[in-house]
Amino acid sequence: MKSLIGYLCFLYLLLLLAVWGSMHFDPGKSWWVSLFLFSPRWVLGLPWLLLFPITLVVRFRLAILYVVHLAILVFPIFDFQLPVAQSNTRADAAGRLRLITCNLGEGPIRVERLAGLVRKFQADILVLQECSSTVSQPLFEQLGWSFHQEANLVIASPHPMSSFQLLSRRGADAYYAPVAVSVEITLRPGLPAVESDEPSAAHRPLVARVASVHLPTFRPAFEMAEDFDISGEAEFAVLAERYRSYAADTLSAVKESELPTVVAGDFNVPVDSPFYREYWSSFQNALSLHGFGLCYTKYTRFHGVRIDHVLADQSWKILSAEVGPGLGGDHRPVMVELQMMTK
């Protein structure tokens, strides 16, 4: 019995290391690895719940090894977040921005609850995906905000905004809708200079660029996997190329601007996806730096996954980040406070 417990302990450890390695080194070509990233990962913790108490009784000294198992499960596999301290490497700081992003699809959205959340958080800008005009019109009438809407992408604020700039759009062979749009927002109107003095950083208008994105989903391929349809792998390859095309177009357009930039929305990939690493890892991820817990932003009946992100370039310091309450849909809002860093 003791030998069997020892073998199971090390086999389980090898399994967890293999899963972790596959997640980290997969270049995005493996259908099954990507499927796992969107699956209920908690299933891998079930053997721990069985083996640890048995080992504690049968081989007490070996049980300490399950701390290693648990650490691998919780952090790299379950993607449990702990806030990370950030050092301020720039001289002066100004221009705080409170942003909420949420995908409003698949569910009866409660407009009153969303408006209440915006007021409570004292948001400066609201970035929405899969938002219909039946939601946006009454919402921003209540808030008294101006907003821009292109198909199902919305950016709204009480502050001055430029008109929409289209960053990327789906091709004519797909649903012809924007993938990413952006606006320039003035966080603080400029104050008149005193005589001929140069305006200080505190008196200059602080302008930032905020982009709303809704990148394609891999769901059709995963649904095929659930039905044991072997053609799902070919479908995944097609969707992967489509995702790369739209993500590359969006990233290229985002980097054209020299303004401090925030990119927010439904990226349809978690942070441990190779597609995220390839295109978005150069940005600061608000929840990765200041979130606490699993930080799921989309829920199914059996599990959650973090696919909605707020990304900031190095012009920002992230002050706080959290996942907001449910609004009636299958996604939850991400609420972030940032501070623009000035020289």
C-alpha positions in Angstrom: 0.0 0.0 0.0 2.8 2.4 0.9 4.6 1.7 -2.4 1.4 2.3 -4.4 0.8 5.6 -2.6 4.3 6.7 -3.5 3.9 5.8 -7.1 0.6 7.6 -7.4 2.1 10.7 -5.7 4.9 10.9 -8.2 2.7 10.1 -11.2 0.3 12.8 -10.2 3.3 15.3 -9.9 4.5 14.3 -13.4 1.0 14.8 -14.8 0.7 18.3 -13.4 4.2 19.2 -14.7 3.3 17.9 -18.1 0.1 19.9 -18.2 2.0 23.0 -17.0 4.7 22.5 -19.6 2.1 22.0 -22.4 0.3 25.2 -21.4 3.6 27.2 -21.3 5.3 25.9 -24.5 2.3 25.3 -26.8 2.8 27.6 -29.9 -1.0 27.7 -30.5 -1.2 24.7 -32.9 -2.6 22.2 -30.4 -6.3 22.0 -30.4 -6.4 20.0 -27.2 -4.2 22.3 -25.2 -6.3 25.3 -26.2 -9.4 23.3 -25.3 -8.0 22.6 -21.9 -7.4 26.3 -21.3 -11.2 26.9 -21.7 -12.2 23.8 -19.8 -13.0 23.3 -16.0 -9.4 23.1 -14.8 -10.6 22.3 -11.3 -11.0 18.7 -12.4 -7.2 18.3 -12.1 -7.5 19.1 -8.4 -9.8 16.1 -7.7 -6.9 13.6 -7.3 -5.3 15.9 -4.8 -8.4 15.8 -2.6 -8.3 12.0 -2.7 -4.6 11.3 -2.5 -3.5 13.9 0.1 -5.6 12.6 3.1 -4.8 9.0 2.2 -1.0 9.8 2.1 -1.3 11.8 5.3 -2.5 8.6 7.0 -0.4 6.0 5.2 2.9 7.8 4.5 2.9 11.0 6.6 6.3 12.2 5.5 5.5 11.9 1.9 2.4 14.1 2.4 4.5 17.2 2.5 5.2 16.8 -1.2 1.5 17.6 -1.9 2.3 21.2 -1.0 4.2 21.2 -4.3 1.3 19.7 -6.1 -1.0 22.3 -4.6 1.3 25.2 -5.6 1.4 24.0 -9.2 -2.4 23.6 -9.3 -3.3 26.9 -7.7 -0.9 29.3 -9.5 0.2 28.2 -13.0 -2.7 25.9 -13.8 -5.7 27.6 -12.0 -4.1 31.0 -12.6 -4.8 32.3 -9.1 -3.8 36.0 -8.9 -1.9 37.8 -6.1 -1.4 41.5 -6.2 2.1 42.6 -7.3 3.7 45.7 -6.0 4.7 48.2 -8.7 7.5 50.7 -8.3 7.1 54.2 -9.6 10.0 54.9 -11.9 8.7 58.1 -13.4 9.1 61.6 -11.8 5.6 63.0 -11.6 2.1 61.5 -11.8 -1.1 62.9 -13.0 -4.3 62.0 -14.8 -6.2 59.2 -13.1 -8.5 57.1 -15.2 -11.2 54.8 -13.9 -12.4 52.4 -16.5 -15.0 49.7 -16.7 -15.2 47.1 -19.5 -17.8 44.4 -20.0 -19.2 42.1 -22.7 -23.0 42.4 -22.4 -23.9 39.4 -24.6 -25.9 36.3 -23.8 -28.2 37.4 -21.0 -30.7 40.0 -20.0 -28.5 42.9 -18.9 -29.9 44.9 -16.0 -29.3 48.5 -17.1 -30.1 49.9 -13.7 -27.5 47.7 -12.1 -24.9 48.7 -14.7 -25.7 52.4 -14.3 -25.4 52.0 -10.5 -22.0 50.3 -10.8 -20.7 53.2 -13.0 -21.8 55.7 -10.5 -20.5 53.8 -7.5 -17.1 53.3 -9.1 -17.1 56.9 -10.4 -16.0 55.7 -13.8 -14.4 58.0 -16.3 -15.0 55.8 -19.3 -17.1 52.7 -20.1 -16.1 50.2 -22.8 -18.7 47.7 -23.9 -18.9 44.8 -26.3 -21.9 43.0 -27.7 -24.0 46.1 -26.6 -27.2 46.7 -28.5 -28.8 50.2 -28.9 -31.7 49.0 -26.8 -29.2 49.0 -23.9 -26.9 51.9 -24.8 -29.6 54.5 -25.4 -31.4 54.2 -22.0 -28.1 53.6 -20.2 -26.4 56.8 -21.3 -29.6 58.8 -21.0 -29.6 57.9 -17.3 -25.9 58.7 -16.9 -26.0 61.9 -19.1 -22.9 60.7 -20.9 -21.9 61.0 -24.5 -21.1 57.8 -26.3 -19.9 56.4 -29.6 -21.3 53.2 -31.0 -20.2 51.1 -34.0 -22.3 48.0 -34.4 -21.9 46.3 -31.0 -18.9 48.2 -29.7 -19.4 51.2 -27.5 -17.1 53.7 -25.8 -18.7 56.3 -23.5 -17.5 59.0 -21.1 -18.5 62.2 -19.4 -15.2 63.7 -20.5 -14.5 65.1 -24.0 -13.9 62.4 -26.6 -12.8 62.4 -30.2 -14.9 60.5 -32.8 -14.3 56.8 -33.3 -11.3 55.5 -35.1 -11.8 52.1 -36.6 -8.7 49.9 -35.9 -9.8 46.5 -37.3 -12.9 45.0 -38.9 -13.9 41.5 -39.7 -13.6 40.6 -43.4 -16.4 40.4 -45.8 -16.4 36.6 -45.6 -17.4 36.8 -41.9 -19.8 38.9 -39.8 -19.0 42.4 -41.1 -18.5 44.1 -37.8 -15.7 46.0 -36.0 -13.1 44.0 -34.1 -11.5 47.1 -32.5 -12.2 50.8 -32.3 -10.6 53.6 -30.3 -11.2 57.2 -29.1 -9.0 59.9 -27.7 -10.2 61.1 -24.3 -9.2 64.3 -22.5 -8.8 63.5 -18.9 -8.4 67.1 -17.7 -9.0 70.3 -19.8 -6.0 72.5 -20.1 -5.8 75.6 -18.0 -4.6 78.9 -19.5 -0.9 79.6 -19.1 0.2 82.5 -16.8 1.7 85.2 -19.0 4.4 83.6 -21.1 5.2 80.8 -18.8 5.1 77.2 -20.2 2.1 75.3 -18.8 3.1 72.8 -16.1 2.3 69.1 -16.4 -0.6 69.8 -14.0 -2.0 72.5 -16.4 -1.6 70.7 -19.7 -4.6 68.8 -21.2 -4.0 65.1 -20.6 -5.1 63.1 -23.6 -5.1 59.3 -23.7 -6.2 56.7 -26.2 -8.7 54.0 -25.2 -9.5 51.1 -27.5 -12.4 48.7 -27.2 -11.8 45.2 -28.7 -13.8 42.1 -29.3 -11.7 39.5 -30.9 -13.0 36.2 -32.5 -14.0 33.2 -30.4 -12.7 29.6 -30.7 -16.1 28.3 -29.4 -17.2 26.6 -32.7 -14.1 24.3 -32.5 -14.6 23.6 -28.8 -18.2 22.7 -29.4 -17.1 20.2 -32.0 -14.8 18.7 -29.4 -17.7 18.3 -26.9 -19.5 16.3 -29.6 -16.4 14.2 -30.4 -16.3 15.6 -33.9 -12.8 15.0 -35.3 -13.2 17.9 -37.8 -12.9 20.2 -34.8 -9.1 20.3 -35.2 -9.4 21.6 -38.7 -11.9 24.2 -37.6 -9.6 25.3 -34.8 -6.8 25.8 -37.4 -9.0 28.1 -39.4 -10.1 30.0 -36.3 -6.5 30.3 -35.1 -5.5 32.0 -38.4 -8.4 34.3 -38.3 -7.6 35.3 -34.7 -4.0 36.0 -35.6 -5.0 38.1 -38.5 -7.4 40.3 -36.5 -5.1 40.5 -33.5 -2.1 41.5 -35.6 -4.2 44.2 -37.4 -5.5 45.5 -34.0 -2.0 45.5 -32.4 -0.5 47.3 -35.4 -3.1 50.0 -35.3 -2.8 50.4 -31.5 0.9 50.9 -31.7 0.6 53.7 -34.3 -0.4 56.1 -31.6 2.2 57.8 -29.4 -0.5 58.7 -26.8 -0.7 56.8 -23.5 -2.9 53.8 -24.5 -5.3 51.5 -22.8 -6.8 48.5 -24.6 -9.8 46.9 -23.0 -12.5 44.3 -23.9 -13.2 40.7 -24.7 -10.0 39.2 -26.1 -11.5 35.7 -26.1 -8.3 34.1 -24.8 -6.9 33.7 -21.3 -3.5 35.1 -20.3 -1.9 31.6 -20.5 -3.0 31.2 -24.1 -0.2 31.3 -26.7 -2.4 33.7 -28.7 -2.3 36.1 -25.7 1.4 35.7 -25.3 2.1 36.4 -29.0 0.2 39.6 -29.3 -0.6 41.1 -25.9 2.1 40.1 -23.4 4.0 43.4 -23.9 1.2 45.3 -22.2 0.5 45.5 -18.4 -2.5 43.3 -17.6 -4.4 45.0 -14.8 -5.9 41.9 -13.2 -2.6 40.0 -13.5 -0.9 42.8 -11.5 -3.6 43.8 -9.1 -6.3 41.2 -9.2 -6.9 38.7 -6.3 -8.2 35.2 -6.7 -9.2 33.4 -9.9 -10.6 36.6 -11.4 -13.0 34.8 -13.8 -14.7 37.2 -16.2 -16.9 34.7 -18.1 -18.9 31.9 -16.5 -20.5 28.7 -17.8 -22.5 26.2 -15.9 -19.5 24.4 -14.6 -16.6 26.8 -14.6 -15.2 30.2 -15.3 -12.4 31.6 -17.4 -10.6 35.0 -17.6 -10.8 36.3 -21.2 -11.8 39.9 -20.6 -8.8 42.1 -20.0 -7.7 45.7 -19.4 -4.2 46.3 -20.9 -2.1 49.4 -20.4 1.2 50.4 -22.0 4.1 51.7 -20.0 2.7 55.2 -19.8 0.4 54.0 -17.0 0.7 52.8 -13.4 -2.1 50.5 -12.5 -3.6 51.4 -9.1 -6.3 48.8 -8.7 -8.2 46.1 -10.6 -11.1 43.9 -9.7 -13.8 41.8 -11.3 -17.2 43.4 -10.8 -20.6 41.8 -9.9 -22.8 40.0 -12.4 -25.1 42.2 -14.5 -27.3 39.4 -15.9 -25.0 38.2 -18.8 -22.4 35.5 -18.9 -19.5 38.0 -18.6 -18.6 40.1 -15.6 -17.2 43.7 -15.8 -13.5 44.4 -15.1 -13.0 47.6 -13.1 -9.6 49.3 -13.2 -8.1 52.5 -11.9 -4.9 53.8 -13.7 -2.7 56.8 -13.3 -0.9 58.4 -16.2 2.7 58.8 -15.6 4.4 62.0 -16.8 8.1 62.9 -17.1 
